[in-house]
Amino acid sequence: MDLNSASTVVLQVLTQATSQDTAVLKPAEEQLKQWETQPGFYSVLLNIFTNHTLDINVRWLAVLYFKHGIDRYWRRVAPHALSEEEKTTLRAGLITNFNEPINQIATQIAVLIAKVARLDCPRQWPELIPTLIESVKVQDDLRQHRALLTFYHVTKTLASKRLAADRKLFYDLASGIYNFACSLWNHHTDTFLQQVSSGNEAAILSSLERTLLSLKVLRKLTVNGFVEPHKNVEVMGFLHGIFERLKQFLECSRSIGTDNVCRDRLEKTIILFTKVLLDFLDQHPFSFTPLIQRSLEFSVSYVFTEVGEGVTFERFIVQCMNLIKMIVKNYAYKPSKNFEDSSPETLEAHKIKMAFFTYPTLTEICRRLVSHYFLLTEEELTMWEEDPEGFTVEETGGDSWKYSLRPCTEVLFIDIFHEYNQTLTPVLLEMMQTLQGPTNVEDMNALLIKDAVYNAVGLAAYELFDSVDFDQWFKNQLLPELQVIHNRYKPLRRRVIWLIGQWISVKFKSDLRPMLYEAICNLLQDQDLVVRIETATTLKLTVDDFEFRTDQFLPYLETMFTLLFQLLQQVTECDTKMHVLHVLSCVIERVNMQIRPYVGCLVQYLPLLWKQSEEHNMLRCAILTTLIHLVQGLGADSKNLYPFLLPVIQLSTDVSQPPHVYLLEDGLELWLVTLENSPCITPELLRIFQNMSPLLELSSENLRTCFKIINGYIFLSSTEFLQTYAVGLCQSFCELLKEITTEGQVQVLKVVENALKVNPVLGPQMFQPILPYVFKGIIEGERYPVVMSTYLGVMGRVLLQNTSFFSSLLNEMAHKFNQEMDQLLGNMIEMWVDRMDNITQPERRKLSALALLSLLPSDNSVIQDKFCGIINISVEGLHDVMTEDPETGTYKDCMLMSHLEEPKVTEDEEPPTEQDKRKKMLALKDPVHTVSLQQFIYEKLKAQQEMLGEQGFQSLMETVDTEIVTQLQEFLQGF
C-alpha cells in the first residue's frame, strides 16, 4: 500500500465508516476489513490519527483499527503478520511526539503503545522507556501529561505479565527507574501542594493530574516490581512517606470545594494512596510488617477519633477500615497454635498487632463502631420513608455494597470481634445491659442506639453463643419490643425480627417457635413495608433451619402464605419481588403437599407477574423457582397449571429465544418436575419436546437434566413419545456418542435401556441404529467398566425381552463382522462372562443371568460350549439376590416385588411423585422383579435335561466347576 496514494482513499473510507447511514457504513467497514492485512495499512492509519487537522471521529476510528490490528497481526507467528520493517517504522512514529490535544484519543494512543510494549519491550523496543522518561521531564504541559499517561499505561501493562522471564524483565525495569519515578512523583506532589494555596483552579487541577498519574506508575512499580521490596531503601522510604503525604492531602481538602473537578481528583488521589498500601499488604505481607504499626495508628486515628473530623470522606473511611481488617485477618500474621512452629516473621508481625490492639484501643473501636457507624443516618431514615424498597435493597447489598460504609463497618466489626472476642464480649454485654426494658418513643437517639447495639448482637451471634441466654432474652425483652406499634419504634421492630433471624440457627429453643410464628404473623401485617420485608427474610431463615418442624408451622401456614402473597403484590421493585418469591418458594418446598389448599391466589397471580417481568430475566428466574416448588407441592394437580406452565417451559428452554441464556437452567428443572408430577401425557406437553434437539446439540452442563427429561417422557408415555420423536432423538444420540465423555455415553445408553425396559417391542425398533454400536462395544471389550456395564444392560434387555429382534441384530452384526452367527454369539457370551465383574448394580447382574439363561434349552454347540460360563453367571446372580429366611432355612429372591408392598412414607420424606408410581408399576412387570431367578434356573436346566437326555445333560454339567455345582444344588433345594 503506497502511503501517499493510499492515505486519501483510506481517509475517505474511514469518513464513510463514521456515517450513521448503514448503506454508507456497511461497505466502508467491509473495505477496511479487507485492508487489515495489507502491508502499509497501519502506517496510513498512524498518519491519519496523528494529523490533528482531521475530523475527531475519523481519527478516533483510525486509532481503534490500529489497536485491533496490534491484537491480530503484531505477533510474528500471527497469520498476515506485519513485517519487521513496518513495525520498526510504526514504533518510531508512535513515540515521535506526545502532543495529542484530545483526551480520549490520547488515552487510546497510550493504550495501544502499551499493547506494543507488552509484545516488544525491551528487546525490540529498547528506546521506549528512555524516550518516555525524557518526555515526562519536558516543561511543555501537554507533552508532559501525554508522556506521563503513556508511561503509566506501559508500566501497568508490563506489570501484568506473569511468565518468569517477563517478571524478571519487569524487576530489572523497576529497579532501574524507581528512583526517577519517586523523584517525579515528589516533584509533582510538591508542585500541587504549592498550587493549592494559590487558588488557581486550572493550575491545581493540572498538577493534581500529574501527581495522580505519577502515583499510578509508582503503585505498579512498588507492588509488582520487587521480589523482596523490604530490602529496597527507596521502596520502603516511599511507603513510609505515604502517611505524611496522606495527611497533607487530607488537609488540602479543607481548601478545595466539595463539589468540583479538583475535589473529585483529590479524593481519587487520596484513595490511590490507600490502594498502594492495601495492594502492597496483599502481595507482600511480610515486607509490610514495618508498616503495620503506622498503618493501624493512622487508620484508627482518622476513623475512630476526632482527628478525621472535617477531612475524611466515606470512601476513604472504607479504605482505612479495609486496611485494619486486612491486618487483623492476615494469615501471615497469625502464629500456629504451637508458637515454636511459627516463623520469626509471623511472630514479629503478631507481636506488633498485639502491642497495638490493647484493651482501651479495642474497647474504643468497638464502642465507636456500634455507637457511631452503626447508627441509622438521616439520609437512611429519609430513604426508608421515601423509598422503602430501595432502602431494603441497599441494606441487603445493592450494587454499591462493596464500597458502602455500612457493610464495611459491619464486616470490620465481625472480624475484630472474632479475633478479640474474649476482650470484646464483656464490652458488648455491658452495652446490652444498659438497654434492658422498653425505650421512650420520644427519644429518637436512644432508639437508634438500641438499634445499633442489637445490630452488633446479631452480627456477633456465633461469638456470643455461650454468653447470652437468648431464649430468655427473646421471651422477656425482644417479644415485648415487637409488640410496640408506635411509628417511631419501627426501626426497632425491624431490627428485633432481623436479630432473631441471626440467632435462629445459633441458639433458639424449638419450643419457642410457635411464639415466633405468632410474632411473624403479626409483623407481616405491620404498617411499615420495610418491617414486613425484613420479617419475610426471618421467616425464610426459620423454615430453612434444620430444626424446623412442619407440625409446629402448619397452624400458621394459611395466614403466613396469605400475608406473603399480599406483600408480593404490594412491592414494586424487581429485587423485592424476587426476594418475596424466594420466601414463598422456601415455604412451599418445606410444607410440600400441605400447601395445596392455599396456593390458588398465587397460581392466578403468577401469569400476570410473568407478563409484567418480560424485561427482567432475574425476576423470571425467581418465578421459575417458585413454579418448581409449586409443581412439587401440587403433584398430579399441577396439570391444572398447564395453560400457563407449558408456554413458560417452552420459552425458557427454546435456545432460539434470547431469554434462554438466563432462564434455561431453571426452565429445564421446571420441565423435569412437571413431567415427574404429570398424571398423563397431553398433546401440548408432548409438543414441547421439539425444543430438545437443539439442547442436545449444545452439549452444555445441562445435558444431565436433558437426559432426565427424556427418561421422564419414556416413563410417562413411551409409545406416543417414541413414535413421535425417536427417529430424531436417535440421530442426536448417534452424533453425541461420537464426541461425548464416558459419563455422557452412559447417560445416552441409560435412556435407550429405559426405552427397552418400558417398551420391549417398540424400544428396540426405534433405537435400532444405536444397538449395533452397543453390540460392537461388547464384542471389542469396551475398556471402561461403567460403559461396558451399560452395554450389557442394554443387550440384556433385548436378549431377554425381544428374542426375535436379538436374532435379527445378531444376523446383521454377523454380516458386518463377516463371521458366522454362532461364532459371533459365542464371542459375545464369552466377553459377557469375562466382564461380569464390570456390573455393580444388583438389578443388572440379575438381568444378565436371566438374559443368558434365556438362551437355554439349546442344542446349539456354541451355546453348549459356553454352558459353564452361563451357569457361573447364574450362580453369581443367586449369591446377589437370594436371602435366607431364618425361620424356614429356605432361600428367597429378594428382588421380587408384589402389588401388596406399599412403602410407608415418613414425615421427613417427600411423598412419591407420579413418576415414582409409574416406575413402581413398571417394576411390577419387569422380569428382574417378577421372575424368580432360582425358579428360572431350575426350569431352564430341567428343559435342557429333557432336550439332551440324562447322559447328555450330565456330560454338560461336568464342564462346570464342582464347587459351583455344589452351590447351585444348595440354592435349588426344594425344587
Secondary structure as the mmCIF struct_conf table of DSSP 4:
data_model
#
loop_
_struct_conf.conf_type_id
_struct_conf.id
_struct_conf.beg_label_comp_id
_struct_conf.beg_label_asym_id
_struct_conf.beg_label_seq_id
_struct_conf.end_label_comp_id
_struct_conf.end_label_asym_id
_struct_conf.end_label_seq_id
HELX_RH_AL_P HELX_RH_AL_P1 LEU A 3 ALA A 17
TURN_TY1_P TURN_TY1_P1 THR A 18 THR A 18
BEND BEND1 GLN A 20 GLN A 20
HELX_RH_AL_P HELX_RH_AL_P2 THR A 22 TRP A 35
TURN_TY1_P TURN_TY1_P2 GLU A 36 THR A 37
BEND BEND2 GLN A 38 GLN A 38
TURN_TY1_P TURN_TY1_P3 PRO A 39 GLY A 40
HELX_RH_AL_P HELX_RH_AL_P3 PHE A 41 PHE A 49
TURN_TY1_P TURN_TY1_P4 THR A 50 THR A 50
TURN_TY1_P TURN_TY1_P5 HIS A 52 THR A 53
BEND BEND3 LEU A 54 LEU A 54
HELX_RH_AL_P HELX_RH_AL_P4 ILE A 56 TYR A 73
BEND BEND4 ARG A 75 ARG A 75
TURN_TY1_P TURN_TY1_P6 ARG A 76 VAL A 77
BEND BEND5 ALA A 78 ALA A 78
TURN_TY1_P TURN_TY1_P7 PRO A 79 HIS A 80
HELX_LH_PP_P HELX_LH_PP_P1 ALA A 81 SER A 83
HELX_RH_AL_P HELX_RH_AL_P5 GLU A 84 LEU A 94
TURN_TY1_P TURN_TY1_P8 ILE A 95 ILE A 95
BEND BEND6 THR A 96 THR A 96
HELX_RH_AL_P HELX_RH_AL_P6 ASN A 103 ASP A 120
TURN_TY1_P TURN_TY1_P9 CYS A 121 GLN A 124
TURN_TY1_P TURN_TY1_P10 PRO A 126 GLU A 127
HELX_RH_AL_P HELX_RH_AL_P7 LEU A 128 SER A 135
TURN_TY1_P TURN_TY1_P11 VAL A 136 LYS A 137
BEND BEND7 VAL A 138 GLN A 139
HELX_RH_AL_P HELX_RH_AL_P8 ASP A 141 ALA A 159
TURN_TY1_P TURN_TY1_P12 SER A 160 SER A 160
BEND BEND8 LEU A 163 LEU A 163
HELX_RH_AL_P HELX_RH_AL_P9 ALA A 164 VAL A 196
TURN_TY1_P TURN_TY1_P13 SER A 197 GLY A 199
HELX_RH_AL_P HELX_RH_AL_P10 GLU A 201 ASN A 224
BEND BEND9 GLY A 225 GLY A 225
BEND BEND10 VAL A 227 GLU A 228
HELX_RH_3T_P HELX_RH_3T_P1 PRO A 229 LYS A 231
HELX_RH_AL_P HELX_RH_AL_P11 VAL A 233 SER A 255
BEND BEND11 ILE A 256 ILE A 256
BEND BEND12 THR A 258 ASN A 260
HELX_RH_AL_P HELX_RH_AL_P12 VAL A 261 GLN A 283
TURN_TY1_P TURN_TY1_P14 PRO A 285 PHE A 288
HELX_RH_AL_P HELX_RH_AL_P13 THR A 289 PHE A 304
BEND BEND13 THR A 305 THR A 305
HELX_RH_3T_P HELX_RH_3T_P2 GLU A 306 GLY A 308
TURN_TY1_P TURN_TY1_P15 GLU A 309 VAL A 311
HELX_RH_AL_P HELX_RH_AL_P14 GLU A 314 LYS A 329
HELX_RH_3T_P HELX_RH_3T_P3 TYR A 331 TYR A 333
BEND BEND14 LYS A 337 ASN A 338
HELX_RH_3T_P HELX_RH_3T_P4 PHE A 339 ASP A 341
BEND BEND15 SER A 342 SER A 342
HELX_RH_AL_P HELX_RH_AL_P15 PRO A 344 PHE A 356
BEND BEND16 PHE A 357 PHE A 357
HELX_RH_AL_P HELX_RH_AL_P16 TYR A 359 ARG A 368
HELX_RH_PI_P HELX_RH_PI_P1 LEU A 369 TYR A 373
BEND BEND17 PHE A 374 LEU A 375
HELX_LH_PP_P HELX_LH_PP_P2 LEU A 376 THR A 377
HELX_RH_AL_P HELX_RH_AL_P17 GLU A 378 GLU A 386
HELX_RH_AL_P HELX_RH_AL_P18 PRO A 388 GLU A 395
TURN_TY1_P TURN_TY1_P16 THR A 396 GLY A 397
TURN_TY1_P TURN_TY1_P17 ASP A 399 SER A 400
HELX_RH_3T_P HELX_RH_3T_P5 TRP A 401 TYR A 403
HELX_RH_AL_P HELX_RH_AL_P19 LEU A 405 GLU A 419
TURN_TY1_P TURN_TY1_P18 TYR A 420 TYR A 420
HELX_RH_AL_P HELX_RH_AL_P20 ASN A 421 GLN A 433
TURN_TY1_P TURN_TY1_P19 THR A 434 LEU A 435
BEND BEND18 GLY A 437 GLY A 437
TURN_TY1_P TURN_TY1_P20 VAL A 441 GLU A 442
HELX_RH_AL_P HELX_RH_AL_P21 MET A 444 LEU A 459
TURN_TY1_P TURN_TY1_P21 ALA A 460 SER A 467
HELX_RH_AL_P HELX_RH_AL_P22 PHE A 470 TRP A 473
HELX_RH_PI_P HELX_RH_PI_P2 PHE A 474 LEU A 478
HELX_RH_AL_P HELX_RH_AL_P23 LEU A 479 LEU A 482
TURN_TY1_P TURN_TY1_P22 GLN A 483 GLN A 483
HELX_RH_3T_P HELX_RH_3T_P6 ASN A 487 TYR A 489
HELX_RH_AL_P HELX_RH_AL_P24 LYS A 490 ILE A 504
TURN_TY1_P TURN_TY1_P23 SER A 505 VAL A 506
BEND BEND19 LYS A 507 LYS A 507
HELX_RH_3T_P HELX_RH_3T_P7 SER A 510 LEU A 512
HELX_RH_AL_P HELX_RH_AL_P25 ARG A 513 LEU A 523
TURN_TY1_P TURN_TY1_P24 LEU A 524 GLN A 525
BEND BEND20 GLN A 527 GLN A 527
HELX_RH_AL_P HELX_RH_AL_P26 LEU A 529 ASP A 544
BEND BEND21 ASP A 545 ASP A 545
TURN_TY1_P TURN_TY1_P25 PHE A 546 GLU A 547
HELX_RH_AL_P HELX_RH_AL_P27 THR A 550 GLN A 570
BEND BEND22 GLU A 573 GLU A 573
HELX_RH_AL_P HELX_RH_AL_P28 CYS A 574 VAL A 591
HELX_RH_3T_P HELX_RH_3T_P8 ASN A 592 TYR A 598
HELX_RH_AL_P HELX_RH_AL_P29 GLY A 600 GLN A 612
TURN_TY1_P TURN_TY1_P26 SER A 613 GLU A 615
HELX_RH_AL_P HELX_RH_AL_P30 ASN A 617 LEU A 634
HELX_RH_3T_P HELX_RH_3T_P9 GLY A 635 LEU A 641
HELX_RH_AL_P HELX_RH_AL_P31 TYR A 642 SER A 652
TURN_TY1_P TURN_TY1_P27 THR A 653 THR A 653
TURN_TY1_P TURN_TY1_P28 VAL A 655 SER A 656
BEND BEND23 GLN A 657 GLN A 657
TURN_TY1_P TURN_TY1_P29 PRO A 658 PRO A 659
HELX_RH_AL_P HELX_RH_AL_P32 HIS A 660 GLU A 676
TURN_TY1_P TURN_TY1_P30 ASN A 677 ASN A 677
BEND BEND24 PRO A 679 CYS A 680
HELX_RH_AL_P HELX_RH_AL_P33 PRO A 683 ARG A 687
HELX_RH_3T_P HELX_RH_3T_P10 ILE A 688 ASN A 691
HELX_RH_AL_P HELX_RH_AL_P34 MET A 692 LEU A 698
TURN_TY1_P TURN_TY1_P31 SER A 699 SER A 699
TURN_TY1_P TURN_TY1_P32 GLU A 701 ASN A 702
HELX_RH_AL_P HELX_RH_AL_P35 LEU A 703 GLU A 739
HELX_RH_AL_P HELX_RH_AL_P36 THR A 742 VAL A 758
TURN_TY1_P TURN_TY1_P33 PRO A 760 VAL A 761
HELX_RH_AL_P HELX_RH_AL_P37 LEU A 762 MET A 766
TURN_TY1_P TURN_TY1_P34 PHE A 767 ILE A 770
HELX_RH_AL_P HELX_RH_AL_P38 LEU A 771 ILE A 779
TURN_TY1_P TURN_TY1_P35 GLU A 780 GLY A 781
BEND BEND25 ARG A 783 ARG A 783
HELX_RH_AL_P HELX_RH_AL_P39 PRO A 785 GLN A 801
HELX_RH_AL_P HELX_RH_AL_P40 THR A 803 PHE A 817
TURN_TY1_P TURN_TY1_P36 ASN A 818 ASN A 818
HELX_RH_AL_P HELX_RH_AL_P41 MET A 821 ASP A 834
TURN_TY1_P TURN_TY1_P37 ARG A 835 ARG A 835
HELX_RH_3T_P HELX_RH_3T_P11 MET A 836 ASN A 838
HELX_RH_AL_P HELX_RH_AL_P42 PRO A 842 LEU A 853
TURN_TY1_P TURN_TY1_P38 SER A 854 LEU A 855
BEND BEND26 PRO A 857 PRO A 857
HELX_RH_AL_P HELX_RH_AL_P43 SER A 861 ASP A 865
TURN_TY1_P TURN_TY1_P39 LYS A 866 LYS A 866
HELX_RH_AL_P HELX_RH_AL_P44 PHE A 867 VAL A 881
STRN STRN1 MET A 882 GLU A 884
TURN_TY1_P TURN_TY1_P40 PRO A 886 THR A 888
STRN STRN2 TYR A 891 ASP A 893
TURN_TY1_P TURN_TY1_P41 CYS A 894 MET A 895
TURN_TY1_P TURN_TY1_P42 HIS A 899 LEU A 900
HELX_LH_PP_P HELX_LH_PP_P3 PRO A 903 THR A 906
TURN_TY1_P TURN_TY1_P43 GLU A 907 ASP A 908
BEND BEND27 GLU A 909 GLU A 909
HELX_LH_PP_P HELX_LH_PP_P4 GLU A 910 THR A 913
HELX_RH_AL_P HELX_RH_AL_P45 GLU A 914 ALA A 923
TURN_TY1_P TURN_TY1_P44 LEU A 924 LYS A 925
HELX_RH_AL_P HELX_RH_AL_P46 PRO A 927 THR A 930
BEND BEND28 VAL A 931 VAL A 931
HELX_RH_AL_P HELX_RH_AL_P47 LEU A 933 MET A 957
TURN_TY1_P TURN_TY1_P45 GLU A 958 THR A 959
BEND BEND29 VAL A 960 VAL A 960
HELX_RH_AL_P HELX_RH_AL_P48 THR A 962 PHE A 971
TURN_TY1_P TURN_TY1_P46 LEU A 972 GLY A 974
#
